[in-house]
Amino acid sequence: GARAVLEYQVFYRRRYAEAAFASCQGVRLPATGGYAIATMCGRYGAQLCTAQRWLDFQGDKNNGLAPLQIDFRLLPDGAEPG
């Protein structure tokens, strides 16, 4: 039978995830002047968004954008996936 990937896990170092999130946090949408992160963090909006919440929304197959479920796991710096 045919096989397909329906979900996968991604392991990021917490430092990397926090830096990626910080680089997006201050970006504003020219059309509205609002923060882009507000639309990229689901129900949390810009005020309550964190790196983990941002990644969780990006990987949620129900957000209308993700092609499949992605489970982002943030590792302490120096740790390896278990």
PEFENJO-V700174 format. One record per residue. N is the residue number from 1. RES is the residue in one letter. SS is DSSP state (H for helix, E for strand, - for the rest). PHI is phi in degrees with one decimal (NA if undefined). Layout:
n=N res=RES ss=SS phi=PHI
n=N res=RES ss=SS phi=PHI
This chain:
n=1 res=G ss=- phi=NA
n=2 res=A ss=- phi=-72.2
n=3 res=R ss=- phi=-121.9
n=4 res=A ss=- phi=-146.4
n=5 res=V ss=- phi=-84.3
n=6 res=L ss=- phi=-108.9
n=7 res=E ss=E phi=-159.5
n=8 res=Y ss=E phi=-150.1
n=9 res=Q ss=E phi=-106.1
n=10 res=V ss=E phi=-122.9
n=11 res=F ss=E phi=-106.5
n=12 res=Y ss=E phi=-118.0
n=13 res=R ss=E phi=-70.8
n=14 res=R ss=H phi=-56.6
n=15 res=R ss=H phi=-59.8
n=16 res=Y ss=H phi=-65.3
n=17 res=A ss=H phi=-62.2
n=18 res=E ss=H phi=-64.7
n=19 res=A ss=H phi=-68.0
n=20 res=A ss=H phi=-63.8
n=21 res=F ss=H phi=-61.9
n=22 res=A ss=H phi=-61.3
n=23 res=S ss=H phi=-69.5
n=24 res=C ss=H phi=-97.3
n=25 res=Q ss=H phi=-58.3
n=26 res=G ss=- phi=-94.8
n=27 res=V ss=- phi=-74.3
n=28 res=R ss=E phi=-109.1
n=29 res=L ss=- phi=-83.8
n=30 res=P ss=- phi=-57.8
n=31 res=A ss=- phi=-66.2
n=32 res=T ss=- phi=-116.6
n=33 res=G ss=- phi=80.6
n=34 res=G ss=- phi=-81.1
n=35 res=Y ss=E phi=-77.3
n=36 res=A ss=H phi=-61.4
n=37 res=I ss=H phi=-61.4
n=38 res=A ss=H phi=-61.3
n=39 res=T ss=H phi=-88.8
n=40 res=M ss=- phi=-108.3
n=41 res=C ss=- phi=-129.8
n=42 res=G ss=H phi=60.4
n=43 res=R ss=H phi=-66.0
n=44 res=Y ss=H phi=-79.6
n=45 res=G ss=- phi=62.9
n=46 res=A ss=- phi=-73.2
n=47 res=Q ss=- phi=-67.8
n=48 res=L ss=- phi=-103.8
n=49 res=C ss=- phi=-71.2
n=50 res=T ss=- phi=-130.2
n=51 res=A ss=H phi=-57.7
n=52 res=Q ss=H phi=-65.9
n=53 res=R ss=H phi=-65.0
n=54 res=W ss=H phi=-62.5
n=55 res=L ss=H phi=-66.4
n=56 res=D ss=H phi=-58.6
n=57 res=F ss=H phi=-67.3
n=58 res=Q ss=H phi=-60.9
n=59 res=G ss=- phi=-95.4
n=60 res=D ss=- phi=-83.7
n=61 res=K ss=H phi=-62.8
n=62 res=N ss=H phi=-90.7
n=63 res=N ss=H phi=-83.7
n=64 res=G ss=- phi=85.2
n=65 res=L ss=- phi=-123.5
n=66 res=A ss=- phi=-70.7
n=67 res=P ss=- phi=-74.0
n=68 res=L ss=- phi=-159.2
n=69 res=Q ss=E phi=-73.0
n=70 res=I ss=E phi=-122.7
n=71 res=D ss=E phi=-100.1
n=72 res=F ss=E phi=-85.2
n=73 res=R ss=E phi=-113.0
n=74 res=L ss=E phi=-93.2
n=75 res=L ss=E phi=-99.6
n=76 res=P ss=- phi=-59.1
n=77 res=D ss=- phi=-56.8
n=78 res=G ss=- phi=93.0
n=79 res=A ss=- phi=-83.0
n=80 res=E ss=- phi=-114.3
n=81 res=P ss=- phi=-58.2
n=82 res=G ss=- phi=-100.3
